[in-house]
Amino acid sequence: MKIGKRLKDGFSLLKRSNKKSAKKVRIKDKQSKKKMKLKSKLIISFILCSVIPSIIVASFVFLASRNAIEDKVTDLTEEVSVQLTHNINTMIDQTERLMYIPVGNQRFMSNIRRDDLTDNEKAALARSASDEFSSMIHLNTHIDNFFFVNNEGEIYGRNISSGFSFESFMEENILEQLEEKEYLWISNFSNDLDHIYIFQGVKNNFNRTVGAFVITVDRSFFNETFDLLGGADQKEVYIIDDLNRIVVSNLEQATGNEWIEDASLVETDEFLYSINETINDWNVIIKTNRDYLMSEINQVVNYVYVVVAIFIILSIIAGLIITLSVTKPINKIVLLMKKAEQGDLTVRSSYTYNNEVGALGLSFNTMLQKIKDILKESKNVSNFASDSADKLKTFSNESADITGQIALAIDEIASGSAEQVNHAEKSNTEMQELSNQIKEVEGNVINVSNATNKTKELSGQSINNIKLLTDKNEEMGSNISQVDESIIRLSNDILEIKEIMKLIKGISDQTSLLSLNASIEAARAGEAGKGFAVVAQEVRKLSEESSDSTMKIESVIDKILNQTDLSVNLVKKSMNLYGEQTDSIKKTKSSFEQIIVDTSSIIGEVVSIESAIKKITDAKDKVESSIGEMVEVSEVASSNTEEVTATTQEQAKAAETLGSLAEDLVKIISDLENKINSFILEED
């Protein structure tokens, strides 16, 4: 029967394989015109998989790099602009400070404020001013002229190369403007394009402006700051005055012209602007060409295009190589399948490498080998069936003889049935006693199970309590840590306060020394310095009181530091106790968890015992039922003897029918052998 079933399964497998192959061929014929070949798909896939990520990555890198570089260049340009403005402010401040020097000469300042000087006094003042201003010009080479002009047009000092005009001085209301400003910078005074004019007002004792100090500097005064600017040939630098005129620029042709661009611009598509205001209300503007800033990143773009092109070429080459390595063995397998379709089962795929196509080749070889084995076995089965059909006829003849022997056996069965009834009744009594003992064991097991479940429930409650205790303990540890950190920060703050108190004490000592020096100077001044001496004495008292207060504060701070150290030590001890308590809680939790695990194991064993007892009970019930049935069967056995006799007669007739079926089987096997022989199973 097994051989026949395997033969039937083999033919079914072969039939399904042939149907599937035919179906695939038909589908392929219909779709081959609509779909591309696998080779083309693989090549296109390789190109897309390499080109698309390359383009995306290149674009992302370019945009990110461009934005990052542009931001950094913008920040750098702004820093350069700020530094340039700082340098210009320094030069402006140094120039303005020069005007303080003659102010310190009280005699000179007293004379230039007078409007009743004699001719001799005016001549002496002119000589004095010329000497003083000339020495300052020699020490400051960037200054061309330094002089004083009063409201009557009289000039004292050095005025050699400037185009100063008193008429322009009065027309432009310089003195009125100096009432509101301490300094006045003008870049195009009297149409003098070669100099920059700086004015400082001079007031008399009635706080009325009677004249002005005038300094002129060459417009190249700021050029040295431009020389320090990196990449100046690619940047346009302008210094714009408050009238929107270009005072000086690194573009010589722009100097003196009006600034026609929008000074509020920060950046455009073509240029990047950086604008900063100087201390004299002028503006420093740096105008940078974006193409210059982004020239290097634009070169990187070309390199990216080259890299992408190389990736495309490499992907095409790799795609061709991999495609050929995939499609070539597949095409070979297709040719072998066509031969197998024609009945040649000796073909084999030589491509059996460790990859998907190799696995396909191995599966193809295995399939053909199994089909070949099935056909060989079918052939053997057909031969065996042919021989068996002949023997079957012989067996049918022998069946009649066996029928007679069966009749004798039936008599023996009848006598054995009576004896079996007696043994069955004894077994039934013993099974009743066994049933009572099993019920008693089952009750004990139920009691053990209930006790174990209660133990597990109590252990679970203990675990929950320990978890709650652990959470509270961790919260306490966190609070202790916060207290520790707060005390440490308090200690550091107190130390900083202590340092500040040292500084205050030093200032107090210096104040005391200064008050002492002031008292000495007041004493030297005599009667005129008495009021100042009183003030100096009060300042000295305040410094002494400040020193005493500082010492008291230092004493309090030292006490606070000592208390802080004690608090830190207490917190550390609390942290140690917290660690020990945490370890104890963890050990307790671990013990309860082990109890739960052991209890669960006991419960599992009890459940297993209950299951085993149930199985024993079921088996006992089945045994009792079987014994009862055995008694009934034994009683019925004798009555069935006559029926068995009639059955033996029918069996004889069946033997004759079996011989006829054997002849039909021989014919079917012959047809099967003819079909199997149509396959090529062995190579020539």
C-alpha positions in Angstrom: 0.0 0.0 0.0 2.8 2.5 0.9 4.6 1.8 -2.4 1.4 2.4 -4.4 0.7 5.6 -2.5 4.3 6.9 -3.2 3.8 6.0 -6.9 0.6 7.9 -7.0 2.2 10.9 -5.3 5.1 10.9 -7.8 2.8 10.9 -10.8 0.8 13.8 -9.2 3.9 15.8 -8.5 5.2 15.2 -12.1 1.8 16.2 -13.5 1.6 19.4 -11.4 5.2 20.3 -12.4 4.4 19.9 -16.1 1.2 21.9 -15.7 3.1 24.7 -13.9 5.9 24.7 -16.5 3.4 24.9 -19.3 1.5 27.7 -17.6 4.7 29.7 -16.9 5.7 29.4 -20.6 2.3 30.7 -21.7 2.4 33.6 -19.3 5.9 34.4 -20.4 4.9 34.3 -24.1 2.1 36.8 -23.3 4.1 39.2 -21.1 7.5 39.1 -22.8 6.4 41.8 -25.3 5.3 44.1 -22.5 8.1 43.7 -19.9 11.8 44.4 -20.1 14.3 41.6 -19.7 15.8 40.9 -16.3 19.2 42.1 -17.6 17.9 45.6 -18.5 16.0 45.9 -15.2 19.2 45.0 -13.2 21.3 47.5 -15.1 18.7 50.3 -14.7 18.3 49.5 -11.0 22.1 49.7 -10.4 22.3 53.0 -12.2 19.3 54.4 -10.2 20.6 53.0 -6.9 24.0 54.7 -7.4 23.0 57.9 -9.1 20.0 58.9 -7.0 21.7 58.6 -3.6 24.8 60.3 -5.1 22.8 63.2 -6.4 20.8 63.5 -3.1 23.9 63.3 -0.9 25.9 65.7 -3.2 23.0 68.2 -3.2 22.5 67.9 0.5 26.3 68.3 1.2 26.5 71.2 -1.2 23.5 73.1 0.3 24.6 72.4 3.8 28.2 73.3 3.1 27.1 76.4 1.2 24.8 77.6 3.9 27.4 76.8 6.6 30.2 78.5 4.8 28.0 81.5 3.9 27.0 81.9 7.5 30.6 81.6 8.7 31.9 84.0 6.1 29.1 86.4 7.0 30.1 86.2 10.7 33.8 86.6 9.8 33.0 89.6 7.7 31.0 91.1 10.5 33.9 90.4 12.9 36.3 92.0 10.5 34.0 95.0 10.2 33.7 95.3 14.0 37.5 95.1 14.4 38.0 97.7 11.6 35.5 100.0 13.3 37.2 99.4 16.6 40.6 100.4 15.1 39.0 103.5 13.5 37.4 104.4 16.9 40.8 104.0 18.5 42.3 106.4 16.0 39.4 108.9 16.4 39.7 108.7 20.2 43.5 109.2 20.2 43.0 112.2 18.0 40.3 113.7 20.2 42.4 113.1 23.3 45.2 115.4 21.8 42.8 118.3 22.3 42.9 117.7 26.1 46.6 118.5 26.2 46.4 122.3 25.7 43.4 122.4 28.1 45.8 121.4 30.9 47.8 124.6 30.4 45.8 127.0 32.5 47.7 130.1 31.5 47.3 129.4 27.8 43.6 128.6 28.2 43.1 131.8 30.3 44.6 133.9 27.5 42.7 132.4 24.6 39.4 133.0 26.5 40.2 136.7 26.9 38.9 139.2 24.4 40.9 142.2 25.6 44.4 141.0 24.7 46.9 143.7 23.6 48.9 143.2 20.5 52.0 142.1 22.4 49.9 139.6 24.4 48.4 138.3 21.1 51.9 137.9 19.6 53.2 136.1 22.7 50.1 133.9 22.6 50.7 133.1 19.0 54.2 132.1 19.7 53.2 130.0 22.7 50.5 128.3 20.7 52.7 127.7 17.7 55.4 126.1 19.9 53.0 123.9 21.8 51.0 122.8 18.8 54.1 122.2 16.7 55.6 119.8 19.2 52.3 117.9 19.3 52.3 117.7 15.5 55.8 116.4 15.4 54.9 113.6 17.9 51.7 112.7 15.9 52.7 112.5 12.3 49.1 111.9 11.1 48.2 115.5 12.1 48.9 118.2 9.5 47.6 121.3 11.4 46.6 122.1 15.0 45.4 125.6 15.9 42.8 127.6 17.8 40.4 130.0 16.1 38.2 132.4 18.1 34.9 133.9 17.1 36.7 137.0 15.7 38.7 134.9 13.2 42.0 135.1 15.0 44.1 131.9 14.6 46.7 130.8 17.1 48.9 127.8 16.3 50.0 126.0 13.2 47.9 126.3 10.1 50.1 125.7 7.1 48.6 123.3 4.7 44.9 123.4 5.4 42.3 125.3 3.4 40.6 126.6 6.5 38.3 129.6 5.8 36.8 131.6 8.7 33.9 132.6 6.4 33.0 128.9 6.0 33.6 128.5 9.7 30.9 131.0 10.4 28.6 130.0 7.6 28.4 126.4 8.7 27.7 127.6 12.3 30.5 125.5 13.8 30.4 127.3 17.1 26.6 126.7 17.4 27.0 123.0 16.6 29.8 122.8 19.3 27.2 124.0 21.8 25.5 120.6 21.4 28.5 118.4 20.7 31.9 118.1 22.3 33.6 117.2 19.1 32.7 117.9 15.5 34.2 115.9 12.6 33.8 117.4 9.1 35.2 115.8 5.9 34.5 118.4 3.3 35.1 121.7 5.2 35.6 124.7 2.9 35.7 122.3 -0.1 39.0 121.0 1.2 39.0 117.4 -0.1 42.5 116.6 1.2 41.9 117.0 4.9 39.5 115.9 7.6 38.7 118.6 10.2 38.1 118.0 13.9 36.6 120.8 16.0 36.4 121.1 19.8 34.7 124.1 21.4 36.3 126.4 24.0 34.0 128.1 26.5 34.7 131.1 28.7 33.8 131.5 32.3 30.2 132.4 31.4 29.9 129.1 29.6 29.7 130.7 26.2 31.7 129.2 23.2 34.4 131.8 22.3 36.3 129.6 19.8 37.4 126.1 18.8 40.5 124.0 18.7 41.0 122.7 15.1 42.9 119.6 14.0 43.3 118.6 10.4 44.4 115.1 9.3 45.1 113.8 5.8 42.4 111.7 4.3 45.0 108.8 4.1 44.7 108.8 7.9 42.5 105.7 7.9 44.3 103.9 5.0 46.6 102.0 7.3 43.5 100.3 8.8 42.5 99.2 5.3 45.9 97.6 4.8 45.2 95.3 7.7 42.0 94.0 6.1 42.5 90.6 4.5 41.3 90.2 0.9 41.0 94.0 0.6 41.2 93.8 -3.2 37.9 91.9 -3.2 36.2 94.2 -0.7 35.0 97.8 -0.9 35.5 99.7 2.3 33.8 103.1 2.9 33.8 105.5 5.8 30.6 107.6 5.4 30.0 110.8 7.4 26.8 112.0 8.9 25.9 113.9 5.6 26.2 110.6 3.6 29.5 111.6 2.0 32.3 109.1 1.4 35.1 110.4 3.7 37.7 107.8 2.6 37.6 104.5 0.8 40.0 101.9 -0.5 38.7 102.9 -3.9 40.4 106.2 -4.5 37.9 107.4 -7.2 35.0 107.0 -4.6 36.6 109.4 -2.0 34.6 112.6 -1.7 31.6 111.4 -3.6 28.1 111.0 -2.2 27.1 107.5 -1.0 24.2 106.6 -3.3 23.5 103.1 -2.1 21.0 102.2 0.5 23.0 102.2 3.8 20.4 100.1 5.5 21.1 97.0 3.3 22.5 94.0 5.0 22.8 91.6 2.0 21.7 91.2 -1.5 22.0 88.5 -4.1 25.2 90.1 -5.4 26.8 91.8 -2.4 27.1 91.3 1.3 27.1 94.5 3.4 28.5 95.1 6.9 27.7 98.4 8.6 29.0 99.7 11.9 28.8 103.2 13.5 31.9 104.9 14.8 32.0 107.1 18.0 31.9 110.3 15.9 28.5 109.2 14.3 30.1 108.1 11.0 29.5 104.7 9.5 32.0 102.1 8.4 30.6 100.0 5.5 32.3 96.9 4.0 30.8 95.7 0.7 31.9 92.2 -0.3 31.2 90.4 -3.6 29.4 87.1 -2.9 31.1 85.4 -5.9 34.4 86.0 -4.2 33.1 84.5 -0.9 31.6 81.4 -2.5 34.3 80.8 -5.1 35.8 77.8 -3.3 32.4 76.1 -2.7 31.5 76.6 -6.3 34.7 74.8 -7.3 33.6 72.0 -4.9 30.4 71.7 -7.0 32.4 70.8 -10.1 34.3 68.1 -8.1 30.9 66.7 -7.0 29.7 66.5 -10.6 32.9 64.6 -11.5 32.4 62.2 -8.6 28.8 61.6 -9.5 29.8 60.9 -13.1 32.4 58.4 -11.9 29.8 56.7 -9.7 27.5 56.4 -12.7 30.2 54.8 -14.9 31.2 52.5 -12.1 27.6 51.5 -11.4 27.1 50.7 -15.1 30.2 48.5 -15.2 29.2 46.9 -11.9 25.7 46.4 -13.2 26.8 44.7 -16.3 29.2 42.4 -14.4 26.6 41.5 -11.8 23.8 41.2 -14.3 25.8 38.8 -16.5 26.7 36.8 -13.3 23.0 36.5 -12.5 21.4 36.1 -15.9 23.9 33.7 -17.5 23.4 30.8 -15.1 19.6 31.5 -15.1 19.6 31.2 -18.9 21.5 27.9 -18.6 18.9 26.6 -16.1 16.1 27.6 -18.5 17.7 25.6 -21.3 18.1 22.6 -19.0 14.4 22.9 -18.0 13.3 22.8 -21.6 15.3 19.5 -22.0 13.6 18.2 -18.9 10.2 19.1 -20.3 11.0 16.9 -23.3 11.6 13.9 -20.9 15.4 14.0 -20.5 15.8 13.7 -16.7 19.6 13.2 -16.9 20.4 16.9 -17.3 22.0 18.8 -14.3 22.9 22.4 -13.6 26.6 22.9 -13.1 26.1 26.3 -11.3 25.8 25.4 -7.7 27.6 28.2 -5.9 26.5 29.6 -2.5 24.0 32.3 -3.7 20.4 32.5 -4.8 21.0 31.4 -8.4 23.2 28.6 -7.1 20.4 27.6 -4.7 18.0 27.6 -7.7 20.4 25.3 -9.6 20.7 23.0 -6.6 16.8 22.9 -6.3 16.5 22.1 -10.0 19.0 19.3 -9.7 17.3 18.0 -6.5 13.8 18.2 -8.2 15.0 16.2 -11.2 16.8 13.7 -9.0 13.6 13.2 -6.9 11.4 12.8 -10.1 14.0 10.4 -11.4 14.0 8.4 -8.2 10.2 8.4 -8.1 10.1 7.0 -11.7 12.7 4.4 -10.9 10.8 3.4 -7.8 7.6 3.3 -9.8 9.2 1.1 -12.3 10.3 -1.2 -9.6 6.9 -1.1 -8.0 5.3 -2.0 -11.4 7.6 -5.1 -11.6 6.8 -5.9 -8.0 3.1 -5.5 -8.6 3.2 -7.8 -11.6 4.8 -10.5 -9.5 2.4 -9.8 -6.7 -0.6 -10.2 -8.9 0.5 -13.8 -9.8 1.0 -14.5 -6.1 -2.3 -13.0 -5.2 -4.1 -15.7 -7.2 -2.2 -18.3 -5.3 -3.1 -16.6 -2.0 -6.8 -16.7 -2.9 -6.7 -20.5 -3.2 -5.0 -20.9 0.1 -7.6 -18.7 1.7 -10.2 -21.5 1.7 -7.9 -23.8 3.7 -7.4 -21.0 6.3 -11.1 -20.7 6.7 -11.4 -24.2 8.1 -8.7 -23.5 10.6 -10.6 -20.4 11.7 -13.6 -22.5 12.6 -11.4 -24.6 15.0 -10.0 -21.4 16.5 -13.5 -20.1 17.2 -14.3 -23.0 19.5 -11.1 -22.3 21.6 -12.1 -18.6 21.8 -15.5 -19.5 23.3 -13.9 -21.5 26.1 -11.4 -18.7 26.8 -14.2 -16.1 27.1 -15.8 -17.9 30.1 -12.5 -17.9 32.0 -11.9 -14.2 31.1 -15.3 -13.2 32.7 -14.1 -14.6 36.1 -10.8 -12.6 36.0 -12.6 -9.4 34.9 -14.9 -9.5 38.0 -11.9 -9.8 40.3 -10.2 -6.9 38.6 -13.3 -4.8 39.0 -13.3 -5.2 42.8 -9.6 -4.2 43.1 -10.2 -1.1 41.0 -12.9 0.1 43.4 -10.4 0.0 46.3 -7.8 1.8 44.2 -10.4 4.5 43.3 -11.0 5.3 47.1 -7.2 5.7 47.7 -6.9 8.1 44.7 -9.7 10.3 46.0 -8.0 10.6 49.4 -4.6 11.6 47.7 -6.5 14.2 45.5 -8.0 15.9 48.6 -4.5 16.2 50.2 -3.0 17.7 47.0 -5.8 20.3 46.9 -5.0 21.4 50.5 -1.3 21.8 49.6 -2.2 23.8 46.5 -4.4 26.3 48.5 -1.6 26.8 51.1 1.0 27.4 48.4 -1.2 30.0 46.6 -1.8 31.9 49.9 2.0 31.9 50.4 2.6 33.3 46.9 -0.1 36.0 47.4 1.5 37.1 50.7 5.0 37.2 49.1 3.6 39.3 46.2 2.1 41.8 48.8 5.5 41.9 50.5 7.2 42.6 47.2 4.8 45.5 46.5 5.6 46.9 50.0 9.3 46.6 49.4 8.9 48.4 46.1 7.1 51.3 47.8 9.8 51.4 50.5 12.5 51.4 47.7 10.8 54.4 45.9 10.6 56.3 49.2 14.2 55.5 50.0 15.3 56.6 46.5 13.3 59.8 46.9 15.1 60.4 50.3 18.5 59.8 48.6 17.6 62.3 45.9 16.7 64.9 48.5 19.9 64.2 50.4 21.9 64.7 47.2 20.1 67.9 46.5 20.8 69.1 50.0 24.5 68.2 49.5 24.7 70.1 46.3 22.9 73.1 47.8 25.4 73.2 50.8 28.4 72.9 48.4 27.0 75.8 46.3 26.4 77.8 49.4 29.9 77.2 50.5 31.3 78.3 47.1 29.1 81.4 47.2 30.3 82.3 50.7 33.9 81.9 49.5 33.2 84.3 46.7 31.7 86.7 49.2 34.8 86.3 51.3 36.9 87.2 48.3 34.7 90.2 47.6 35.1 91.4 51.3 38.9 91.1 50.9 38.5 93.4 47.8 36.3 95.8 49.8 38.8 95.8 52.6 41.6 96.5 50.2 39.5 99.4 48.7 38.9 100.7 52.3 42.6 100.6 53.0 43.4 102.4 49.8 40.6 105.0 50.6 42.2 105.5 54.0 45.6 106.1 52.4 44.0 108.5 49.9 42.2 110.4 52.6 45.6 110.7 54.5 47.3 112.0 51.4 44.4 114.4 50.8 44.7 115.7 54.4 48.4 116.2 53.8 47.7 118.1 50.6 45.0 120.1 52.4 47.5 121.0 55.1 49.9 122.2 52.5 47.2 124.3 50.9 46.7 126.2 54.2 43.6 128.1 54.7 42.2 127.2 51.3 42.4 123.5 52.0 40.6 123.4 55.4 37.3 122.4 53.9 38.9 119.7 51.9 40.7 118.5 55.0 37.4 118.1 56.8 36.1 116.0 53.9 39.3 113.9 53.9 38.9 113.3 57.6 35.2 112.1 57.1 36.3 109.9 54.2 39.0 108.4 56.5 36.4 107.7 59.2 34.1 106.0 56.7 37.0 103.9 55.4 37.8 102.8 59.0 34.2 102.0 59.7 34.1 100.1 56.4 37.2 98.2 57.4 35.7 97.3 60.8 32.5 96.1 59.2 34.4 94.1 56.7 36.3 92.3 59.5 33.0 91.5 61.3 31.5 90.2 58.1 34.6 88.0 57.5 34.2 86.6 61.1 30.5 85.8 60.4 31.5 84.2 57.0 34.1 82.0 58.7 31.4 80.8 61.2 29.1 80.1 58.3 31.8 78.2 56.5 32.4 76.1 59.7 28.7 75.3 60.0 28.6 74.5 56.2 31.5 72.0 56.6 29.7 70.3 59.5 26.5 70.1 57.4 28.5 68.6 54.5 29.9 65.9 56.8 26.4 65.1 58.2 25.0 64.9 54.6 27.9 62.5 53.7 27.1 60.3 56.7 23.4 60.3 55.7 24.4 59.3 52.2 26.4 56.3 53.6 23.4 55.3 55.8 21.2 55.6 52.7 23.5 53.3 50.7 23.5 50.7 53.5 19.7 50.9 53.8 19.3 50.5 50.0 21.5 47.4 50.1 19.3 45.9 52.9 16.1 46.6 50.9 17.5 45.0 47.8 18.5 41.9 49.7 15.0 41.6 51.3 13.4 42.1 47.9 15.7 39.5 46.4 14.7 37.0 49.2 10.9 37.6 48.6 11.4 37.3 44.8 13.2 33.9 45.4 10.3 32.8 47.7 7.8 33.7 44.9 9.9 31.7 42.4 10.1 28.7 44.7 6.4 29.0 45.5 5.6 29.1 41.8 7.7 26.1 41.2 5.8 24.2 44.0 2.5 25.3 42.5 3.7 24.0 39.2 4.6 20.7 40.7 1.2 20.5 42.6 -0.6 21.2 39.3 1.4 18.5 37.7 0.5 16.1 40.5 -3.2 17.1 40.2 -3.0 16.5 36.4 -1.3 13.1 37.0 -4.0 12.1 39.5 -6.7 13.2 37.1 -5.1 11.1 34.4 -4.9 8.1 36.8 -8.6 8.6 37.7 -9.5 8.8 34.0 -7.4 5.7 33.3 -9.1 3.9 36.3 -12.5 4.8 34.9 -11.5 3.5 31.5 -10.1 0.3 33.0 -13.4 -0.2 34.9 -15.3 0.4 31.7 -13.1 -1.9 29.7 -13.5 -4.7 32.3 -17.3 -4.3 32.0 -17.1 -4.3 28.3 -14.8 -7.3 28.4 -17.4 -9.2 30.4 -20.1 -8.3 27.9 -17.8 -9.2 25.0 -17.0 -12.5 26.5 -20.7 -13.2 26.9 -21.4 -12.2 23.3 -18.4 -14.0 21.8 -20.2 -17.4 21.9 -23.2 -16.0 20.1 -21.0 -14.6 17.4 -19.4 -17.9 16.6 -22.1 -18.9 14.2 -21.8 -15.5 12.4 -18.0 -16.1 12.0 -18.8 -19.4 10.3 -21.0 -17.7 7.8 -18.3 -15.1 7.2 -15.8 -17.8 6.3 -18.0 -19.0 3.6 -18.3 -15.5 2.2 -14.5 -15.2 2.4 -14.2 -18.1 0.1 -16.3 -16.4 -2.5 -14.2 -13.2 -2.1 -11.0 -15.2 -2.9 -12.4 -16.1 -6.3 -13.2 -12.4 -7.0 -9.7 -11.5 -5.9 -8.2 -13.7 -8.6 -10.2 -11.9 -11.3 -9.0 -8.5 -9.9 -5.4 -9.7 -10.1 -5.6 -10.3 -13.8 -7.0 -6.7 -14.3 -4.0 -5.4 -12.2 -1.5 -7.0 -14.5 -2.9 -5.1 -17.5 -2.8 -1.7 -15.6 0.8 -2.3 -14.6 1.8 -3.0 -18.2 0.4 0.4 -19.3 2.3 2.1 -16.4 5.6 0.6 -17.5 5.1 1.9 -21.1 4.6 5.5 -19.8 7.7 5.3 -17.5 9.9 4.1 -20.3 9.1 7.3 -22.2 11.5 9.2 -19.8 15.3 9.1 -20.1 16.5 8.0 -16.7 20.1 7.0 -17.5 22.7 8.6 -19.7 23.9 6.7 -22.7 
